Amino acid sequence: MTDKPSVLFVCVHNAGRSQMAAAWLSHLAEGRVEVRSAGSDPGDEVNPAAVAAMAEVGIDISAEIPKILTVEAVKESDVCITMGCGDTCPVFPGKRYLDWQLDDPAGQGVDAVRPIRDEIERRVRALLTELTG
């Protein structure tokens, strides 16, 4: 068991928004938060525009792979943040659920992904302050 808070980011393909959010939180929390990401219908690869946008801020997500959302991942997380996957995330008592409405970077170029990346960073910073004080 760990005393660290744990956060699960979920989007449909686990290829853009949830990958960027998990990378931001991992980067900013510096080990103070356990971070997971998953998708209800994982894609084949992380969105290349998301990889490029994160590389611009010095965060490398090129080795990440989309993962399937499991009941275990939700059970093991204190906070579950969905990003456009609707009701596909299982709900358990005692968990905190947030739904972040963010544009989907799928099929977008890096110019369109930058504002999504920046909004995710803003929200992750606020979440991190909440979780760690």
Disulfide bonds with the S-S distance in Angstrom:
none
